[in-house]
Amino acid sequence: MWQGDRSVVSLLVRDMNRKRTLISDAFKVKKSRVGTELFGAVDNGEGTTDIKSTLEHLMALFPRKLFNDALPPIVLKHQLYSIHSDKTQVDRELNKLREGGEVLMFQLGFDTEAFGLVFALDYKTKVIRGEDGRETQATVERFLEKVVSSCMDLSFTKDKMLKEFLFTDAEITQLVKSGVLTVRDAGSWWLSIPNSGKFTKYLIQGRKAVLGMVKKSKYSEVLQAELQERRTTSHVKFHMKYHIHDIVGAELVDSIPTTSGTMLRFVDC
């Protein structure tokens, strides 16, 4: 009788261990797929964050024709967070791209937390094309070579411009006139993207319109796939996906996985 009981117990233990293994494996699969719940996730196959590929993916949504191809494709830093959940890792990888001179970052002005990202080559190409034949061309080209190519600063003081980079007051005025610098406060300037005012206007306008669409939905929530297919008003100039990356990354909506797909819920501040 005891031998029989021991056999039964042994079988039960083995069965329980097998079930634990199956449950553990199931959770491991879900955990490794967390990123797929994020909108347009990009994985380099090694389980690490591939920020450059993500930037290229987002920049493909940028409406070049809307700006007559005069602007470099612009991505908002927080849009990366709509794709990759680990913000620390995103920031770390982004800094590597900036340190390597591949990506430039700009303070966009309408929000202290709003930063624009542009590939350095695209930025320089558009700026040089816009300066062709202008009196400011030589000064701007020197600025691109001497400052933009070697410095990660988002803003510059007058002291630094004069003493470290050796620009004169008159040349600084030329840089502001050309749009590569914009006034931050008395005696300092932000690095800027020439002619980007319309981009900012359309972004804010479209964000407000898309958030309104979410808020007016039943229970102030809508499936992401449904929102992507909705007809938009004239206030929405950008690709709907571009705006969705914006509102998700800026945490203006909650992104909730459901059996029907990702649900976007308006965040009432």
Backbone as CSV, one residue per row, in Angstrom:
resi,resn,N_x,N_y,N_z,CA_x,CA_y,CA_z,C_x,C_y,C_z
1,MET,0.839,-1.194,0.000,0.000,0.000,0.000,0.877,1.248,0.000
2,TRP,1.894,1.229,0.809,2.803,2.377,0.894,3.529,2.606,-0.418
3,GLN,3.947,1.468,-1.068,4.616,1.586,-2.356,3.692,2.234,-3.375
4,GLY,2.407,1.841,-3.353,1.431,2.409,-4.291,1.252,3.890,-4.045
5,ASP,1.166,4.250,-2.761,1.002,5.677,-2.427,2.199,6.481,-2.916
6,ARG,3.396,5.907,-2.746,4.600,6.626,-3.181,4.596,6.825,-4.694
7,SER,4.111,5.867,-5.426,4.052,5.981,-6.886,3.087,7.073,-7.303
8,VAL,1.950,7.100,-6.619,0.937,8.127,-6.931,1.489,9.519,-6.641
9,VAL,2.141,9.665,-5.468,2.719,10.951,-5.086,3.775,11.380,-6.104
10,SER,4.612,10.405,-6.534,5.662,10.697,-7.504,5.082,11.191,-8.822
11,LEU,3.993,10.538,-9.253,3.335,10.956,-10.494,2.750,12.353,-10.361
12,LEU,2.140,12.632,-9.192,1.545,13.958,-8.951,2.607,15.052,-8.966
13,VAL,3.753,14.779,-8.343,4.845,15.760,-8.297,5.355,16.053,-9.701
14,ARG,5.556,14.947,-10.481,6.031,15.134,-11.850,5.044,15.954,-12.668
15,ASP,3.766,15.688,-12.468,2.722,16.398,-13.207,2.705,17.874,-12.827
16,MET,2.859,18.139,-11.513,2.876,19.532,-11.048,4.086,20.278,-11.594
17,ASN,5.238,19.610,-11.612,6.443,20.242,-12.147,6.300,20.561,-13.635
18,ARG,5.669,19.626,-14.355,5.442,19.847,-15.792,4.545,21.047,-16.016
19,LYS,3.492,21.156,-15.173,2.573,22.293,-15.314,3.266,23.607,-14.975
20,ARG,4.119,23.553,-13.934,4.862,24.780,-13.583,5.741,25.226,-14.741
21,THR,6.380,24.241,-15.404,7.251,24.558,-16.536,6.463,25.182,-17.670
22,LEU,5.282,24.610,-17.943,4.437,25.143,-19.007,3.971,26.552,-18.696
23,ILE,3.571,26.788,-17.455,3.128,28.128,-17.037,4.269,29.119,-17.136
24,SER,5.456,28.692,-16.658,6.631,29.558,-16.709,6.972,29.918,-18.143
25,ASP,6.939,28.933,-19.048,7.240,29.170,-20.451,6.242,30.131,-21.075
26,ALA,4.972,29.976,-20.680,3.927,30.846,-21.220,4.197,32.288,-20.850
27,PHE,4.580,32.522,-19.583,4.876,33.881,-19.139,6.123,34.420,-19.821
28,LYS,7.107,33.557,-20.076,8.318,33.996,-20.761,7.996,34.465,-22.165
29,VAL,7.118,33.778,-22.869,6.724,34.158,-24.214,6.044,35.519,-24.186
30,LYS,5.121,35.695,-23.259,4.422,36.975,-23.159,5.387,38.096,-22.830
31,LYS,6.323,37.797,-21.923,7.272,38.828,-21.527,8.142,39.248,-22.700
32,SER,8.563,38.297,-23.505,9.432,38.627,-24.632,8.664,39.332,-25.734
33,ARG,7.313,39.240,-25.687,6.517,39.863,-26.724,5.902,41.178,-26.281
34,VAL,6.300,41.648,-25.102,5.746,42.907,-24.627,5.941,44.011,-25.651
35,GLY,7.128,44.039,-26.264,7.425,45.080,-27.240,6.478,45.075,-28.426
36,THR,5.918,43.898,-28.788,5.043,43.844,-29.939,3.714,44.528,-29.665
37,GLU,3.399,44.783,-28.399,2.192,45.521,-28.085,2.384,46.999,-28.379
38,LEU,3.647,47.421,-28.496,3.928,48.817,-28.771,3.811,49.067,-30.265
39,PHE,3.410,50.268,-30.603,3.067,50.637,-31.964,4.281,50.679,-32.866
40,GLY,4.379,49.754,-33.841,5.454,49.794,-34.823,6.816,49.424,-34.282
41,ALA,6.879,48.530,-33.289,8.144,48.197,-32.640,9.185,47.684,-33.623
42,VAL,10.411,48.088,-33.389,11.536,47.655,-34.230,12.534,46.920,-33.365
43,ASP,12.876,45.702,-33.746,13.826,44.905,-32.981,14.956,44.500,-33.900
44,ASN,16.180,44.583,-33.417,17.326,44.221,-34.264,17.632,42.728,-34.221
45,GLY,16.740,41.952,-33.577,16.925,40.507,-33.524,17.788,40.058,-32.372
46,GLU,18.353,40.992,-31.629,19.212,40.646,-30.502,18.593,41.068,-29.174
47,GLY,17.323,41.475,-29.235,16.626,41.856,-28.017,17.018,43.221,-27.491
48,THR,17.744,44.016,-28.291,18.144,45.353,-27.862,17.396,46.400,-28.674
49,THR,17.447,47.615,-28.202,16.713,48.697,-28.824,17.463,49.231,-30.038
50,ASP,16.848,49.148,-31.207,17.462,49.638,-32.430,16.868,51.002,-32.746
51,ILE,17.426,52.047,-32.146,16.872,53.386,-32.262,17.012,53.947,-33.675
52,LYS,18.112,53.670,-34.336,18.300,54.203,-35.683,17.219,53.685,-36.631
53,SER,16.923,52.393,-36.543,15.868,51.824,-37.385,14.510,52.412,-37.029
54,THR,14.293,52.656,-35.737,13.036,53.245,-35.297,12.899,54.663,-35.840
55,LEU,13.974,55.429,-35.794,13.948,56.782,-36.341,13.630,56.762,-37.839
56,GLU,14.240,55.843,-38.551,13.983,55.731,-39.989,12.522,55.366,-40.243
57,HIS,11.988,54.486,-39.405,10.586,54.082,-39.512,9.663,55.283,-39.302
58,LEU,9.937,56.076,-38.269,9.107,57.239,-37.972,9.278,58.341,-39.009
59,MET,10.505,58.528,-39.487,10.751,59.578,-40.470,10.081,59.290,-41.801
60,ALA,9.828,58.018,-42.067,9.117,57.651,-43.292,7.675,58.171,-43.265
61,LEU,7.176,58.489,-42.068,5.817,59.022,-41.924,5.780,60.543,-42.065
62,PHE,6.962,61.172,-42.081,7.028,62.635,-42.140,6.583,63.124,-43.517
63,PRO,5.685,64.109,-43.561,5.141,64.587,-44.849,6.058,65.585,-45.557
64,ARG,7.046,65.090,-46.260,8.018,65.956,-46.930,7.341,66.945,-47.894
65,LYS,6.382,66.437,-48.680,5.745,67.269,-49.709,4.980,68.440,-49.107
66,LEU,4.474,68.259,-47.900,3.723,69.323,-47.233,4.583,70.561,-47.044
67,PHE,5.894,70.344,-46.911,6.826,71.455,-46.704,7.727,71.665,-47.934
68,ASN,7.245,71.188,-49.083,7.986,71.320,-50.341,9.410,70.769,-50.239
69,ASP,9.565,69.754,-49.422,10.851,69.072,-49.213,11.947,70.036,-48.750
70,ALA,11.513,71.125,-48.077,12.481,72.106,-47.577,12.966,71.778,-46.170
71,LEU,12.233,70.909,-45.466,12.606,70.529,-44.105,13.195,69.128,-44.074
72,PRO,14.147,68.887,-43.186,14.594,67.498,-42.970,13.492,66.774,-42.214
73,PRO,13.314,65.467,-42.405,12.307,64.737,-41.631,12.555,64.898,-40.131
74,ILE,11.510,65.256,-39.404,11.618,65.517,-37.969,10.814,64.475,-37.188
75,VAL,11.444,63.926,-36.162,10.780,62.991,-35.251,10.844,63.589,-33.853
76,LEU,9.775,63.425,-33.090,9.771,63.882,-31.707,10.393,62.808,-30.826
77,LYS,11.225,63.221,-29.911,11.909,62.253,-29.055,10.923,61.320,-28.360
78,HIS,9.814,61.873,-27.857,8.871,61.025,-27.112,8.141,60.030,-28.014
79,GLN,8.169,60.247,-29.338,7.561,59.265,-30.237,8.286,57.921,-30.144
80,LEU,9.571,57.963,-29.835,10.334,56.717,-29.658,9.764,55.891,-28.511
81,TYR,9.218,56.569,-27.504,8.665,55.866,-26.346,7.350,55.157,-26.674
82,SER,6.734,55.514,-27.788,5.515,54.816,-28.206,5.849,53.467,-28.817
83,ILE,7.139,53.270,-29.113,7.599,52.038,-29.753,8.436,51.184,-28.800
84,HIS,9.264,51.834,-28.006,10.112,51.140,-27.036,9.751,51.593,-25.624
85,SER,9.402,50.670,-24.761,8.925,51.010,-23.419,10.043,51.406,-22.448
86,ASP,11.263,50.954,-22.707,12.379,51.238,-21.802,12.985,52.599,-22.152
87,LYS,12.519,53.646,-21.486,12.962,55.009,-21.805,14.452,55.197,-21.541
88,THR,14.951,54.567,-20.492,16.377,54.695,-20.169,17.236,54.137,-21.292
89,GLN,16.843,52.984,-21.805,17.577,52.372,-22.912,17.482,53.223,-24.176
90,VAL,16.285,53.777,-24.421,16.099,54.652,-25.582,17.038,55.845,-25.492
91,ASP,17.065,56.496,-24.328,17.909,57.675,-24.140,19.387,57.332,-24.283
92,ARG,19.769,56.163,-23.785,21.160,55.734,-23.862,21.579,55.528,-25.322
93,GLU,20.746,54.822,-26.079,21.059,54.554,-27.484,21.007,55.833,-28.322
94,LEU,20.073,56.714,-27.977,19.960,57.987,-28.692,21.206,58.842,-28.467
95,ASN,21.689,58.861,-27.245,22.908,59.626,-26.941,24.107,59.106,-27.717
96,LYS,24.162,57.796,-27.938,25.253,57.225,-28.732,25.203,57.756,-30.162
97,LEU,23.991,57.852,-30.717,23.829,58.372,-32.073,24.206,59.850,-32.135
98,ARG,23.862,60.579,-31.080,24.209,62.005,-31.029,25.722,62.192,-30.872
99,GLU,26.319,61.397,-29.989,27.767,61.479,-29.788,28.526,61.104,-31.057
100,GLY,27.960,60.202,-31.827,28.593,59.779,-33.076,28.343,60.742,-34.223
101,GLY,27.591,61.814,-33.961,27.334,62.820,-34.974,26.290,62.437,-36.006
102,GLU,25.533,61.369,-35.732,24.521,60.922,-36.700,23.185,61.633,-36.528
103,VAL,22.876,62.010,-35.290,21.566,62.604,-34.989,21.736,63.915,-34.233
104,LEU,20.904,64.892,-34.571,20.869,66.177,-33.873,19.556,66.288,-33.102
105,MET,19.605,66.993,-31.965,18.400,67.183,-31.164,18.140,68.675,-30.987
106,PHE,16.862,69.042,-31.008,16.457,70.438,-30.923,15.341,70.612,-29.893
107,GLN,15.369,71.727,-29.173,14.256,72.093,-28.303,13.238,72.794,-29.189
108,LEU,12.012,72.270,-29.245,11.039,72.779,-30.207,10.285,74.019,-29.745
109,GLY,10.382,74.358,-28.464,9.863,75.643,-28.028,8.443,75.658,-27.495
110,PHE,7.535,74.846,-28.068,6.144,74.908,-27.618,5.915,74.150,-26.313
111,ASP,6.896,73.351,-25.910,6.807,72.575,-24.673,8.236,72.279,-24.223
112,THR,8.505,72.458,-22.929,9.870,72.228,-22.427,10.311,70.775,-22.584
113,GLU,9.336,69.857,-22.717,9.654,68.439,-22.859,9.611,67.980,-24.311
114,ALA,9.416,68.903,-25.236,9.307,68.539,-26.654,10.647,68.743,-27.353
115,PHE,11.250,67.643,-27.777,12.537,67.692,-28.468,12.402,67.056,-29.852
116,GLY,12.934,67.736,-30.848,12.919,67.208,-32.201,14.218,66.495,-32.515
117,LEU,14.140,65.444,-33.297,15.311,64.672,-33.712,15.404,64.674,-35.233
118,VAL,16.611,64.900,-35.728,16.847,64.969,-37.167,18.185,64.292,-37.463
119,PHE,18.258,63.561,-38.556,19.553,63.025,-38.955,20.445,64.193,-39.378
120,ALA,21.672,64.210,-38.867,22.586,65.330,-39.093,22.817,65.595,-40.582
121,LEU,22.955,64.540,-41.371,23.205,64.716,-42.803,22.021,65.392,-43.481
122,ASP,20.797,64.986,-43.101,19.595,65.612,-43.670,19.535,67.094,-43.303
123,TYR,19.853,67.393,-42.045,19.818,68.774,-41.567,20.793,69.646,-42.361
124,LYS,22.023,69.191,-42.452,23.049,69.977,-43.150,22.702,70.158,-44.625
125,THR,22.182,69.102,-45.238,21.815,69.169,-46.656,20.741,70.220,-46.897
126,LYS,19.700,70.217,-46.081,18.603,71.173,-46.247,19.060,72.600,-45.948
127,VAL,19.867,72.763,-44.901,20.344,74.102,-44.535,21.219,74.684,-45.639
128,ILE,22.160,73.889,-46.146,23.062,74.366,-47.205,22.287,74.699,-48.478
129,ARG,21.296,73.866,-48.798,20.482,74.137,-49.988,19.721,75.455,-49.821
130,GLY,19.210,75.697,-48.624,18.464,76.920,-48.367,19.337,78.162,-48.356
131,GLU,20.636,77.984,-48.102,21.561,79.118,-48.019,22.229,79.433,-49.360
132,ASP,21.995,78.602,-50.338,22.675,78.761,-51.623,22.497,80.172,-52.193
133,GLY,23.617,80.890,-52.364,23.596,82.219,-52.954,23.271,83.362,-51.999
134,ARG,23.013,83.048,-50.735,22.665,84.097,-49.775,23.926,84.678,-49.130
135,GLU,23.809,85.890,-48.633,24.963,86.549,-48.014,25.410,85.868,-46.722
136,THR,24.511,85.100,-46.135,24.826,84.401,-44.875,25.451,83.024,-45.105
137,GLN,25.590,82.596,-46.355,26.008,81.229,-46.680,27.337,80.835,-46.036
138,ALA,28.372,81.667,-46.176,29.703,81.322,-45.657,29.684,81.175,-44.140
139,THR,28.971,82.060,-43.458,28.895,82.002,-41.995,28.160,80.750,-41.538
140,VAL,27.069,80.440,-42.222,26.274,79.259,-41.867,27.079,77.981,-42.108
141,GLU,27.773,77.903,-43.221,28.577,76.712,-43.517,29.675,76.518,-42.468
142,ARG,30.265,77.608,-42.009,31.283,77.517,-40.948,30.655,77.061,-39.638
143,PHE,29.449,77.519,-39.379,28.725,77.108,-38.175,28.430,75.603,-38.203
144,LEU,28.002,75.119,-39.356,27.708,73.685,-39.500,28.958,72.845,-39.288
145,GLU,30.066,73.303,-39.835,31.314,72.548,-39.748,31.949,72.636,-38.362
146,LYS,31.959,73.834,-37.800,32.695,74.067,-36.562,31.884,73.746,-35.309
147,VAL,30.571,73.992,-35.346,29.729,73.846,-34.149,28.850,72.599,-34.214
148,VAL,28.016,72.530,-35.244,27.046,71.434,-35.336,27.731,70.074,-35.426
149,SER,28.843,70.002,-36.122,29.524,68.714,-36.320,30.292,68.239,-35.091
150,SER,30.526,69.129,-34.128,31.383,68.750,-33.000,30.770,68.960,-31.619
151,CYS,29.590,69.578,-31.556,29.022,69.942,-30.254,27.596,69.414,-30.113
152,MET,27.300,68.801,-28.950,25.971,68.242,-28.709,25.030,69.217,-27.990
153,ASP,25.507,70.422,-27.716,24.690,71.384,-26.970,23.409,71.734,-27.735
154,LEU,22.335,71.944,-26.961,21.070,72.367,-27.551,20.993,73.882,-27.650
155,SER,21.797,74.573,-26.839,21.811,76.034,-26.867,23.231,76.534,-26.634
156,PHE,23.441,77.795,-26.965,24.775,78.378,-26.888,24.704,79.776,-26.284
157,THR,25.634,80.065,-25.393,25.711,81.399,-24.805,26.536,82.307,-25.710
158,LYS,26.362,83.598,-25.520,27.129,84.560,-26.301,28.623,84.394,-26.027
159,ASP,28.960,84.155,-24.778,30.356,83.989,-24.393,30.992,82.808,-25.139
160,LYS,30.233,81.713,-25.236,30.755,80.522,-25.914,30.888,80.768,-27.417
161,MET,29.901,81.429,-28.001,29.944,81.716,-29.430,31.121,82.618,-29.789
162,LEU,31.385,83.602,-28.932,32.455,84.557,-29.204,33.838,83.998,-28.915
163,LYS,33.982,83.371,-27.742,35.315,82.967,-27.280,35.738,81.556,-27.702
164,GLU,34.790,80.620,-27.719,35.152,79.241,-28.070,35.042,78.985,-29.564
165,PHE,33.941,79.441,-30.159,33.721,79.178,-31.580,34.168,80.339,-32.475
166,LEU,34.512,81.470,-31.851,35.110,82.617,-32.553,34.217,83.236,-33.630
167,PHE,32.937,83.348,-33.328,32.023,84.075,-34.202,31.885,85.500,-33.674
168,THR,31.708,86.450,-34.569,31.521,87.835,-34.167,30.040,88.098,-33.900
169,ASP,29.742,89.247,-33.299,28.345,89.636,-33.061,27.570,89.693,-34.371
170,ALA,28.220,90.242,-35.393,27.564,90.360,-36.701,27.262,88.977,-37.292
171,GLU,28.178,88.030,-37.087,27.968,86.669,-37.611,26.872,85.944,-36.846
172,ILE,26.797,86.176,-35.545,25.711,85.580,-34.756,24.368,86.092,-35.263
173,THR,24.315,87.374,-35.584,23.091,87.960,-36.147,22.735,87.279,-37.465
174,GLN,23.752,86.964,-38.266,23.519,86.255,-39.533,22.966,84.854,-39.292
175,LEU,23.473,84.178,-38.271,23.013,82.820,-37.954,21.557,82.830,-37.494
176,VAL,21.195,83.848,-36.749,19.796,83.995,-36.319,18.918,84.291,-37.532
177,LYS,19.406,85.161,-38.402,18.666,85.520,-39.613,18.436,84.302,-40.508
178,SER,19.419,83.423,-40.565,19.311,82.232,-41.421,18.412,81.155,-40.808
179,GLY,18.180,81.228,-39.495,17.285,80.266,-38.843,17.970,79.105,-38.152
180,VAL,19.309,79.039,-38.198,19.992,77.929,-37.525,20.129,78.198,-36.016
181,LEU,19.941,79.450,-35.631,19.864,79.825,-34.223,18.580,80.605,-34.009
182,THR,17.963,80.416,-32.841,16.796,81.215,-32.470,16.981,81.673,-31.030
183,VAL,16.498,82.862,-30.720,16.737,83.453,-29.405,16.113,82.608,-28.294
184,ARG,16.928,82.299,-27.288,16.450,81.605,-26.092,16.112,82.639,-25.018
185,ASP,17.082,83.479,-24.717,16.884,84.628,-23.833,18.026,85.605,-24.122
186,ALA,18.116,86.664,-23.336,19.160,87.659,-23.579,20.543,87.018,-23.450
187,GLY,21.261,86.958,-24.569,22.621,86.420,-24.536,22.753,84.933,-24.753
188,SER,21.687,84.254,-25.201,21.820,82.829,-25.529,20.816,82.449,-26.618
189,TRP,21.146,81.372,-27.352,20.337,80.965,-28.497,20.186,79.439,-28.529
190,TRP,19.024,79.002,-29.017,18.780,77.579,-29.256,19.299,77.218,-30.649
191,LEU,19.846,76.026,-30.796,20.071,75.462,-32.119,18.681,75.210,-32.703
192,SER,18.464,75.559,-33.963,17.108,75.420,-34.507,17.110,74.925,-35.944
193,ILE,15.922,74.549,-36.401,15.717,74.062,-37.762,15.068,75.197,-38.557
194,PRO,15.746,75.726,-39.562,15.175,76.826,-40.340,13.802,76.484,-40.924
195,ASN,12.893,77.441,-40.856,11.552,77.321,-41.456,10.702,76.213,-40.842
196,SER,10.958,75.890,-39.561,10.199,74.798,-38.919,8.958,75.297,-38.176
197,GLY,8.674,76.599,-38.247,7.503,77.136,-37.551,6.205,76.507,-38.003
198,LYS,6.086,76.263,-39.306,4.859,75.658,-39.837,4.714,74.212,-39.363
199,PHE,5.847,73.517,-39.223,5.804,72.147,-38.702,5.204,72.142,-37.298
200,THR,5.695,73.031,-36.441,5.196,73.104,-35.063,3.709,73.433,-35.041
201,LYS,3.307,74.378,-35.887,1.897,74.775,-35.962,1.014,73.587,-36.346
202,TYR,1.409,72.859,-37.385,0.618,71.721,-37.858,0.611,70.572,-36.841
203,LEU,1.737,70.392,-36.154,1.819,69.338,-35.152,0.820,69.589,-34.024
204,ILE,0.839,70.783,-33.467,-0.051,71.130,-32.356,-1.520,71.078,-32.794
205,GLN,-1.766,71.592,-33.979,-3.114,71.607,-34.536,-3.642,70.190,-34.727
206,GLY,-2.800,69.329,-35.300,-3.200,67.941,-35.541,-3.342,67.155,-34.255
207,ARG,-2.438,67.386,-33.299,-2.514,66.702,-32.004,-3.855,66.989,-31.330
208,LYS,-4.227,68.256,-31.331,-5.484,68.665,-30.703,-6.677,67.991,-31.377
209,ALA,-6.646,67.911,-32.713,-7.741,67.298,-33.461,-7.843,65.799,-33.190
210,VAL,-6.701,65.105,-33.180,-6.706,63.653,-32.958,-7.115,63.328,-31.524
211,LEU,-6.621,64.100,-30.561,-7.054,63.899,-29.171,-8.554,64.115,-29.037
212,GLY,-9.079,65.085,-29.785,-10.521,65.336,-29.763,-11.306,64.150,-30.287
213,MET,-10.762,63.476,-31.305,-11.415,62.292,-31.855,-11.474,61.166,-30.830
214,VAL,-10.393,61.010,-30.068,-10.367,59.976,-29.025,-11.359,60.335,-27.916
215,LYS,-11.328,61.571,-27.484,-12.171,62.017,-26.371,-13.657,61.909,-26.702
216,LYS,-14.018,62.156,-27.972,-15.423,62.128,-28.368,-15.936,60.721,-28.633
217,SER,-15.035,59.746,-28.648,-15.451,58.352,-28.829,-16.164,57.858,-27.574
218,LYS,-16.913,56.765,-27.711,-17.638,56.204,-26.575,-16.678,55.843,-25.453
219,TYR,-16.970,56.297,-24.248,-16.111,56.088,-23.071,-14.733,56.731,-23.236
220,SER,-14.601,57.641,-24.191,-13.328,58.337,-24.466,-12.202,57.359,-24.785
221,GLU,-12.549,56.313,-25.533,-11.540,55.338,-25.937,-11.868,54.799,-27.316
222,VAL,-10.820,54.399,-28.042,-11.019,53.908,-29.399,-9.885,52.945,-29.732
223,LEU,-10.191,51.935,-30.533,-9.150,51.016,-30.985,-8.178,51.770,-31.894
224,GLN,-6.919,51.522,-31.686,-5.894,52.205,-32.469,-6.077,51.970,-33.965
225,ALA,-6.377,50.724,-34.338,-6.562,50.377,-35.753,-7.730,51.152,-36.350
226,GLU,-8.771,51.350,-35.545,-9.929,52.102,-36.022,-9.585,53.580,-36.199
227,LEU,-8.845,54.127,-35.252,-8.456,55.536,-35.323,-7.587,55.797,-36.549
228,GLN,-6.708,54.859,-36.867,-5.823,55.010,-38.024,-6.609,55.136,-39.330
229,GLU,-7.773,54.489,-39.385,-8.556,54.457,-40.625,-9.602,55.570,-40.700
230,ARG,-9.766,56.331,-39.642,-10.798,57.371,-39.636,-10.475,58.496,-40.608
231,ARG,-11.520,59.059,-41.173,-11.347,60.227,-42.018,-11.005,61.414,-41.123
232,THR,-10.100,62.231,-41.584,-9.655,63.355,-40.764,-10.132,64.684,-41.345
233,THR,-10.087,65.706,-40.515,-10.462,67.046,-40.950,-9.236,67.740,-41.546
234,SER,-9.442,68.934,-42.037,-8.348,69.705,-42.633,-7.307,70.111,-41.598
235,HIS,-7.653,69.965,-40.307,-6.715,70.315,-39.241,-5.597,69.279,-39.100
236,VAL,-5.810,68.087,-39.641,-4.817,67.016,-39.531,-4.023,66.956,-40.841
237,LYS,-2.829,67.510,-40.808,-1.995,67.592,-42.007,-1.045,66.407,-42.136
238,PHE,-0.701,65.795,-40.999,0.271,64.708,-41.001,-0.431,63.354,-41.114
239,HIS,0.356,62.325,-41.392,-0.147,60.954,-41.395,-0.694,60.637,-40.007
240,MET,-1.859,59.983,-39.965,-2.481,59.674,-38.675,-1.534,58.887,-37.764
241,LYS,-0.744,57.997,-38.334,0.191,57.218,-37.515,1.213,58.128,-36.832
242,TYR,1.621,59.179,-37.518,2.580,60.121,-36.935,1.974,60.754,-35.683
243,HIS,0.714,61.153,-35.776,0.037,61.765,-34.634,-0.199,60.759,-33.504
244,ILE,-0.488,59.514,-33.866,-0.715,58.496,-32.834,0.573,58.224,-32.066
245,HIS,1.686,58.146,-32.780,2.974,57.995,-32.096,3.214,59.166,-31.146
246,ASP,2.784,60.348,-31.558,2.954,61.550,-30.736,2.129,61.468,-29.452
247,ILE,0.840,61.197,-29.559,-0.026,61.231,-28.367,0.233,60.048,-27.436
248,VAL,0.663,58.900,-28.007,1.009,57.740,-27.161,2.318,58.005,-26.431
249,GLY,3.326,58.458,-27.163,4.636,58.710,-26.566,4.613,59.826,-25.538
250,ALA,3.769,60.835,-25.765,3.646,61.955,-24.827,2.722,61.615,-23.657
251,GLU,2.170,60.401,-23.676,1.280,59.905,-22.610,0.036,60.778,-22.463
252,LEU,-0.455,61.261,-23.608,-1.707,62.013,-23.619,-2.883,61.052,-23.733
253,VAL,-2.591,59.805,-24.090,-3.569,58.718,-24.074,-2.899,57.501,-23.440
254,ASP,-3.705,56.636,-22.847,-3.204,55.352,-22.349,-3.321,54.339,-23.469
255,SER,-2.308,53.518,-23.632,-2.300,52.466,-24.642,-2.528,51.131,-23.938
256,ILE,-3.701,50.519,-24.208,-4.119,49.337,-23.455,-4.301,48.140,-24.386
257,PRO,-3.510,47.062,-24.205,-3.692,45.859,-25.026,-5.031,45.195,-24.715
258,THR,-5.787,44.831,-25.742,-7.044,44.093,-25.574,-7.066,42.958,-26.586
259,THR,-8.041,42.074,-26.462,-8.156,40.955,-27.406,-8.497,41.447,-28.807
260,SER,-9.023,42.659,-28.909,-9.391,43.226,-30.213,-8.299,44.102,-30.802
261,GLY,-7.200,44.256,-30.042,-6.123,45.130,-30.483,-5.856,46.202,-29.457
262,THR,-4.927,47.085,-29.735,-4.567,48.135,-28.787,-5.667,49.183,-28.686
263,MET,-6.071,49.463,-27.457,-7.094,50.493,-27.196,-6.402,51.754,-26.708
264,LEU,-6.797,52.891,-27.266,-6.281,54.183,-26.830,-7.360,54.886,-26.011
265,ARG,-7.003,55.245,-24.776,-7.961,55.881,-23.881,-7.484,57.279,-23.519
266,PHE,-8.352,58.243,-23.672,-8.025,59.636,-23.382,-7.636,59.802,-21.907
267,VAL,-6.545,60.508,-21.671,-6.102,60.776,-20.302,-6.616,62.143,-19.902
268,ASP,-7.508,62.183,-18.951,-8.082,63.451,-18.496,-7.182,64.067,-17.436
269,CYS,-6.440,65.090,-17.835,-5.536,65.760,-16.892,-6.298,66.717,-16.015
